[in-house]
Amino acid sequence: MFIVALALVLLAAPGLSFGQEPAKVYRIGYLGVRGPTPPDQTPHQCPIQGNSFWQAFLEGLREVGYLPGQNLLLECRYTEGQAERAPALAADLVSLTPDLIVASSATANARAAKQATATIPIVMLNLGNPVGEGLVASLAHPGGNVTGVTDTISEEIGGKQLQLLKEAVPKVSRVAVLGYAGPGGSPVLFWSELEAAARVLGLTLQRYEVRAPEELEGAFAAMTTVRVDGLFVADAAFLYVHGQRIVDLAAEHRLPAVYSWRDRVQTGGLMAYGADWLALARRGGFYVDKILKGTPPADLPVERPTKFDLVINLKTAKALGLTIPQSLLNRADEVIR
């Protein structure tokens, strides 16, 4: 009787049936840039909270049915702003034989992953100019094992940022362009197009490139020497990781600055215009799902952003003695007062 009763219980138990295959658990490697590891986390621990980009990525996975700890195992590695670490971290992830690797927020991460494996699918998130960097053959037909979303729609984005800076600060005439040229870095995207846009706006650009965090203060001191009156911060992973220091230095040197990242404005930057990177992070779930269900990366076109955000910090404007035109405020997606 006991055996019969046990069999009836098993048959009645939800989700249990004889001969049923257990749900597959997929392993995904994640190579990101995140800042220095918080003291309460290990270097390889995936973020738990407080990282909006990561949370948006998880939301995108949940939307297509993937839940960490249930049918998904995530392995995270972070360069912490040191692009030269990417090759070793990518190789470490490849050694775990994941079903897929996500390379996020830095061209160096995607490049390292591609060099580490030609067979494991790679989904890039929030990277600029993947064609120019040789990551894919074209956006429509990426080829190889890499696809995903890019945060740069065209060479026009930098010109738009300069235009918005000029609208916010009509008297600006000499603009410093801060870029990163250290290990794993690349020149400012679309520099010739940026110069062309500057000429139309009557602006003169002064280029500054840093290779290490300790060079930031020297760069700002040099900007002060030549009396630049505006700052354009290039969209580079290194500059994002050290973005708060850049925001603080811009405030110290009283330089109105335009960024690509809204969170830097939320922590004191003047203004930002760029792709909605949280939407791009969520879109990563679509690519993960398609690939895990059998679609080759080569058959999935790289997507460009369709939504861009303008964010303005009026507290910072006031501290700089600026009055932002109402016409510009009316177009902003977020105004921090």
C-alpha positions in Angstrom: 0.0 0.0 0.0 2.9 2.4 0.8 4.4 1.9 -2.6 1.1 2.5 -4.4 0.5 5.6 -2.3 3.9 6.9 -3.0 3.4 6.4 -6.7 0.1 8.3 -6.6 1.8 11.2 -4.8 4.6 11.4 -7.4 2.1 11.3 -10.3 0.0 14.0 -8.7 3.0 16.3 -7.9 3.1 19.3 -10.2 5.9 19.3 -12.8 6.7 15.7 -12.3 6.1 12.9 -14.8 7.9 9.7 -15.5 10.2 9.9 -18.5 10.2 13.8 -18.4 13.6 15.4 -19.2 14.9 17.8 -16.6 14.9 21.4 -17.7 18.2 22.4 -19.3 20.4 24.8 -17.4 22.3 27.1 -19.7 25.7 28.6 -18.7 26.4 32.1 -19.8 29.7 33.9 -19.4 29.5 37.7 -18.9 32.5 40.0 -19.5 31.9 43.5 -18.3 33.8 46.6 -17.2 32.3 47.5 -13.8 34.3 49.8 -11.5 36.4 48.5 -8.6 34.9 45.5 -6.9 32.8 46.6 -3.8 34.3 45.4 -0.5 31.3 43.1 0.1 31.7 41.2 -3.2 34.3 38.9 -4.7 35.9 40.0 -8.0 34.0 37.4 -10.0 30.6 37.9 -8.3 27.8 39.0 -10.5 26.1 42.2 -9.2 23.2 41.7 -6.8 21.8 45.3 -6.8 22.7 48.8 -7.5 23.9 48.2 -11.1 21.1 49.5 -13.4 22.7 48.1 -16.6 23.0 44.6 -15.1 19.5 44.7 -13.7 18.2 45.8 -17.2 20.0 42.8 -18.7 18.5 40.4 -16.2 15.1 41.9 -16.9 15.6 41.2 -20.6 16.5 37.6 -19.8 13.4 37.2 -17.6 11.2 38.5 -20.4 12.2 35.6 -22.6 12.1 33.0 -19.8 15.6 32.7 -18.4 16.0 32.9 -14.6 19.4 32.8 -12.8 19.5 29.9 -10.4 16.7 28.0 -12.3 17.5 27.5 -15.9 20.5 29.9 -16.1 23.9 29.9 -14.6 25.8 33.1 -14.9 29.6 33.5 -14.7 30.8 37.1 -14.4 34.3 38.6 -15.0 35.1 42.3 -14.9 38.1 44.3 -16.2 37.4 47.1 -13.7 38.4 49.7 -16.2 41.7 47.9 -17.1 41.2 46.9 -20.8 44.5 44.9 -20.7 42.8 42.4 -18.4 40.2 41.5 -21.0 42.2 38.7 -22.9 42.9 36.7 -19.7 39.4 37.1 -18.4 37.9 36.1 -21.8 40.1 33.0 -21.9 39.0 32.2 -18.3 35.3 32.3 -19.4 36.0 30.2 -22.5 37.6 27.5 -20.3 34.3 27.1 -18.6 32.7 26.1 -21.9 29.7 28.3 -21.7 26.8 28.1 -24.1 27.3 31.8 -24.9 29.4 34.8 -23.9 28.1 38.3 -23.4 30.7 41.0 -24.0 29.5 44.3 -22.5 30.3 48.0 -22.6 33.8 47.9 -24.1 35.2 47.1 -27.5 38.2 45.5 -25.8 35.9 43.0 -24.2 34.3 41.9 -27.4 37.6 41.8 -29.2 39.1 39.6 -26.5 36.2 37.2 -26.5 36.4 36.9 -30.3 40.1 36.2 -30.1 39.5 33.6 -27.4 36.9 31.6 -29.3 35.7 31.2 -32.9 32.9 28.7 -31.9 31.2 29.9 -28.8 28.5 32.5 -29.7 29.2 36.1 -28.5 26.6 38.7 -27.9 28.0 42.2 -27.6 26.1 44.8 -25.6 26.4 48.6 -25.8 29.5 48.8 -28.0 30.4 51.5 -30.5 31.4 51.0 -34.2 31.6 47.2 -34.3 32.2 47.2 -38.1 35.1 49.7 -37.9 36.6 47.7 -35.0 36.5 44.5 -37.1 34.1 42.7 -34.8 31.5 42.0 -37.5 31.6 42.1 -41.3 28.5 44.4 -41.4 25.6 45.3 -39.3 23.1 43.5 -41.5 25.3 40.4 -42.0 27.7 40.1 -39.1 29.2 36.8 -40.1 31.3 34.7 -37.7 30.2 34.2 -34.1 29.6 37.8 -32.9 26.3 39.8 -33.0 24.4 42.0 -30.6 23.5 45.7 -30.1 25.6 48.8 -30.7 25.1 52.0 -28.9 26.3 54.2 -31.8 23.8 54.9 -34.5 26.1 56.8 -36.8 28.9 59.4 -37.0 26.2 62.1 -36.3 25.9 61.4 -32.6 29.0 63.4 -31.6 27.9 66.3 -33.7 24.5 66.3 -32.0 26.2 66.3 -28.6 28.3 69.3 -29.6 25.2 71.1 -30.8 23.4 70.5 -27.5 26.4 71.8 -25.6 26.4 74.9 -27.8 22.7 75.4 -27.1 23.2 75.0 -23.4 26.2 77.3 -23.3 25.9 79.7 -26.3 29.2 81.5 -25.4 31.3 78.3 -25.7 33.9 78.5 -28.4 36.9 76.2 -27.5 35.9 72.6 -26.5 38.3 70.0 -25.0 37.7 66.5 -26.3 38.7 63.9 -23.7 39.5 60.5 -25.1 41.2 57.3 -24.0 44.3 55.9 -25.7 45.5 53.3 -23.2 45.7 49.5 -23.6 42.8 48.2 -25.5 41.5 51.6 -26.3 40.8 53.2 -29.6 40.8 56.8 -31.0 37.7 59.0 -30.5 35.1 57.6 -32.8 34.4 59.6 -35.9 36.9 62.3 -35.2 36.8 63.8 -38.6 33.0 64.0 -38.5 33.3 65.6 -35.0 35.6 68.3 -36.4 33.3 68.9 -39.3 30.4 69.4 -36.9 32.5 71.7 -34.8 33.3 74.0 -37.8 29.6 74.4 -38.6 28.9 75.3 -35.0 31.9 77.8 -34.9 33.7 75.7 -32.3 37.4 74.8 -32.0 38.3 71.4 -30.7 41.3 70.6 -28.5 42.1 66.9 -28.2 43.3 65.3 -24.9 43.8 61.6 -24.5 44.7 59.8 -21.3 46.1 56.3 -20.7 45.7 55.9 -17.0 43.5 57.3 -14.2 46.4 59.4 -12.8 46.6 61.3 -16.1 43.2 62.8 -15.7 44.2 65.7 -13.4 47.0 66.6 -15.7 44.7 66.7 -18.7 42.3 69.0 -16.9 45.2 71.2 -15.9 46.3 71.4 -19.5 42.7 72.4 -20.5 42.8 75.2 -18.1 46.1 76.5 -19.5 44.7 76.9 -23.0 41.4 78.2 -21.5 38.9 75.8 -23.0 35.3 76.7 -22.1 33.6 73.4 -22.7 34.2 69.7 -22.5 33.2 66.7 -24.7 33.8 63.4 -23.0 34.2 60.6 -25.5 32.2 57.4 -25.2 34.9 55.0 -23.9 34.6 52.3 -21.3 37.7 53.6 -19.4 36.2 57.1 -19.2 32.9 55.7 -18.0 34.5 53.7 -15.2 36.3 56.8 -14.1 33.4 59.0 -14.9 32.7 60.3 -11.4 36.3 61.5 -11.1 35.8 63.3 -14.5 32.6 64.8 -13.3 34.3 66.1 -10.2 37.3 67.5 -12.1 34.9 69.3 -14.5 33.2 70.9 -11.6 36.5 71.9 -10.0 37.7 73.5 -13.3 34.2 75.0 -13.9 33.9 73.3 -17.3 30.4 72.6 -18.7 30.6 69.1 -20.1 28.5 66.8 -22.3 28.5 63.0 -21.8 27.0 60.0 -23.4 25.8 58.5 -20.1 22.8 59.7 -18.2 24.0 58.3 -14.9 27.0 60.7 -14.9 24.6 63.6 -15.1 22.5 62.1 -12.3 25.7 62.3 -10.1 26.7 65.8 -11.0 27.5 66.1 -14.7 25.9 69.0 -16.7 24.2 67.2 -19.5 24.2 63.9 -21.5 22.8 62.8 -24.8 23.1 59.2 -25.9 21.4 55.9 -26.6 19.0 54.5 -24.0 21.6 52.0 -22.8 19.1 50.3 -20.4 16.9 49.5 -23.4 20.0 48.1 -25.1 20.8 45.9 -22.1 17.3 44.6 -22.0 17.5 43.8 -25.7 20.4 41.5 -24.9 17.8 38.9 -23.7 16.4 38.7 -27.3 19.8 37.7 -28.7 20.6 35.2 -25.9 17.2 33.5 -26.4 17.5 33.3 -30.2 21.0 31.9 -30.1 20.3 29.4 -27.3 17.3 28.2 -29.4 19.6 27.5 -32.4 19.9 30.7 -34.5 23.5 31.2 -35.6 25.0 34.7 -34.6 25.9 35.2 -38.3 22.1 35.2 -39.1 21.2 37.8 -36.5 21.7 41.4 -37.7 23.4 43.8 -35.3 20.8 46.3 -34.0 21.3 50.0 -33.6 19.6 52.2 -31.0 16.2 53.8 -31.8 15.8 55.9 -28.6 18.1 58.6 -27.4 17.9 60.4 -24.1 18.7 64.0 -23.2 19.4 64.6 -19.5 20.2 68.0 -18.0 21.2 68.8 -14.4 20.0 72.2 -13.4 21.9 72.0 -10.1 25.1 71.8 -11.9 24.1 74.5 -14.3 23.4 76.8 -11.4 26.8 76.0 -9.8 28.5 76.9 -13.1 26.5 80.2 -13.4 24.6 79.0 -16.5 21.0 79.5 -17.5 19.8 76.7 -19.7 17.4 77.9 -22.4 13.8 76.8 -21.8 13.6 75.5 -25.3 16.3 73.0 -24.5 14.7 72.0 -21.2 11.4 71.3 -23.0 13.2 68.7 -25.2 14.9 67.0 -22.3 13.8 63.5 -21.3 14.9 64.2 -17.7 15.7 67.4 -15.9 17.4 67.1 -12.5 16.4 70.1 -10.4 
